[in-house]
Amino acid sequence: MAGMNLAARYPALADLRAGARARLPRFVWEFLDSGTGAETTAARNRAALDRVQLLPRALAGEIEATTEVRFLNETFGLPVGIAPVGMSGLIWPDAEPILARAAAQAGIPYCLSTVASRTPEDLRDAVGAHGWFQLYPPRDPEIRADMLNRARAAGFGTLVLTVDVPVASRRERLQRSGLTQPPRLTPRLLAQVAMRPAWTWGMARRGMPRMRLIDDYTPATRGLSSTAHAGYLLRTAPDLGYLRWLREHWQGPLIVKGVLDPDAARLIEAEGADAIWVSNHAGRQFDGAPTAIEMLPAIRAATALPLIFDSGIEGGLDILRAFALGADMAMMGRGWHYALAALGATGPAHLAAILRADLLANMGQLGLADMTGARERLYSPV
Ligand SMILES: Cc1cc2nc3c(=O)[nH]c(=O)nc-3n(C[C@H](O)[C@H](O)[C@H](O)COP(=O)(O)O)c2cc1C
């Protein structure tokens, strides 16, 4: 990609998404991009964000704006981080170390998934100061304690408990792509792979990705198919008692991810969590869910805890919309992976540059020196 004018060819996330689609085998694209059911929640995420209007400020004079934010006693270079994505390394070779380094470079959080293709230890040298570890809750307390110890020892200081995957969701688009359950390299998948040389070359050099952390607790299983299954066997659907256990055993910041219900937000606050992550998992879990942006005001009213927002962010303007409705931090999942698949290792830094430029351009319109003023510019709540 050297020498190419990235800003001209990929000015927005939509360009990176198109680039990713052209470079990924179909089943990988569907894994990354698809929602559940008829994908109405995924579509409504976009529509609801588009409805949020912010009032430009006239005659604000010259303002020197910063994209820095304070969140849970840390300072981030951008108001958006990298959300946990399972099997990131299947989407692009070495995705986890590349994203962890890009996050460290931009001064933003990198959240590693329990079901990533790298372990916390693999990323010890890459992760930088803002490593978060996302837990799909293991049922076995010994495995649970061991995972937490390993994450902490490898430099992941913030724990994220995901609560919106009590059961596996259906991904009909992924099934249509020909991916079998358990996954097998059928002639149909091989044909998809053969058409995407950049992806295939990278995978051939590094070997097929596996859920390495899960592997460590299921030594008898071998191969992508069995580990994917084992990932579900290990985990439970957490309840408040589970959250209480985590609060007792984790000394650092504890965040609960995947909350849409204001009543749940109150209970989570009462258990001593440090922040709530408002999300509908990008419409990948439940096609009847309200959008995360629509629930944000009610959750803001229900709790004093800091709030993270994700699900459908495509640029700096969307991040400002979320802050206007009560978010204190934002995250993106798919976007970073579109960037990786489109551009390889330089993709995430380019996306960070797009987000920064888009934030500053829109903050200028709103007369904002920093993100904290966004709430005053909300024009019409959704
Ligand atoms: C391919 C893929 C895998 C994901 N895996 C996980 C996961 O392992 N754990 C988790 O908490 N969330 C997971 N998520 C959800 C993301 O963390 C995040 O909530 C969501 O992608 C945000 O929406 P966005 O993609 O529109 O930015 C995944 C999302 C995608 C697209």
The ligand as an SDF file (V2000), in Angstrom:
LIG
                    3D

 31 33  0  0  0  0  0  0  0  0999 V2000
  -17.1830  -10.6640   14.1460 C   0  0  0  0  0  0  0  0  0  0  0  0
  -17.5960  -10.1530   15.5040 C   0  0  0  0  0  0  0  0  0  0  0  0
  -17.2530  -10.8850   16.6370 C   0  0  0  0  0  0  0  0  0  0  0  0
  -17.5900  -10.4070   17.9030 C   0  0  0  0  0  0  0  0  0  0  0  0
  -17.1660  -11.1020   19.0070 N   0  0  0  0  0  0  0  0  0  0  0  0
  -17.4190  -10.6110   20.2510 C   0  0  0  0  0  0  0  0  0  0  0  0
  -16.8840  -11.2430   21.3980 C   0  0  0  0  0  0  0  0  0  0  0  0
  -16.1440  -12.2220   21.3100 O   0  0  0  0  0  0  0  0  0  0  0  0
  -17.1990  -10.7200   22.6120 N   0  0  0  0  0  0  0  0  0  0  0  0
  -18.0030   -9.6060   22.7520 C   0  0  0  0  0  0  0  0  0  0  0  0
  -18.2590   -9.1760   23.8700 O   0  0  0  0  0  0  0  0  0  0  0  0
  -18.4830   -8.9710   21.6720 N   0  0  0  0  0  0  0  0  0  0  0  0
  -18.2130   -9.4340   20.4250 C   0  0  0  0  0  0  0  0  0  0  0  0
  -18.6760   -8.7480   19.3240 N   0  0  0  0  0  0  0  0  0  0  0  0
  -19.4380   -7.5050   19.5020 C   0  0  0  0  0  0  0  0  0  0  0  0
  -18.5020   -6.2990   19.5130 C   0  0  0  0  0  0  0  0  0  0  0  0
  -17.7000   -6.3070   20.6720 O   0  0  0  0  0  0  0  0  0  0  0  0
  -19.2790   -4.9620   19.4980 C   0  0  0  0  0  0  0  0  0  0  0  0
  -20.2330   -4.9550   20.5320 O   0  0  0  0  0  0  0  0  0  0  0  0
  -19.9660   -4.6660   18.1880 C   0  0  0  0  0  0  0  0  0  0  0  0
  -19.2370   -5.1610   17.0840 O   0  0  0  0  0  0  0  0  0  0  0  0
  -20.1310   -3.1500   18.0690 C   0  0  0  0  0  0  0  0  0  0  0  0
  -20.7940   -2.7720   16.9340 O   0  0  0  0  0  0  0  0  0  0  0  0
  -20.0470   -2.2850   15.5860 P   0  0  0  0  0  0  0  0  0  0  0  0
  -19.4660   -3.5180   14.9780 O   0  0  0  0  0  0  0  0  0  0  0  0
  -21.1580   -1.7090   14.7970 O   0  0  0  0  0  0  0  0  0  0  0  0
  -19.0020   -1.2710   15.9630 O   0  0  0  0  0  0  0  0  0  0  0  0
  -18.3370   -9.2060   18.0430 C   0  0  0  0  0  0  0  0  0  0  0  0
  -18.6860   -8.4830   16.8980 C   0  0  0  0  0  0  0  0  0  0  0  0
  -18.3180   -8.9370   15.6400 C   0  0  0  0  0  0  0  0  0  0  0  0
  -18.6750   -8.0890   14.4470 C   0  0  0  0  0  0  0  0  0  0  0  0
  1  2  1  0
  2  3  1  0
  2 30  2  0
  3  4  2  0
  4  5  1  0
  4 28  1  0
  5  6  2  0
  6  7  1  0
  6 13  1  0
  7  8  2  0
  7  9  1  0
  9 10  1  0
 10 11  2  0
 10 12  1  0
 12 13  2  0
 13 14  1  0
 14 15  1  0
 14 28  1  0
 15 16  1  0
 16 17  1  0
 16 18  1  0
 18 19  1  0
 18 20  1  0
 20 21  1  0
 20 22  1  0
 22 23  1  0
 23 24  1  0
 24 25  2  0
 24 26  1  0
 24 27  1  0
 28 29  2  0
 29 30  1  0
 30 31  1  0
M  END
$$$$
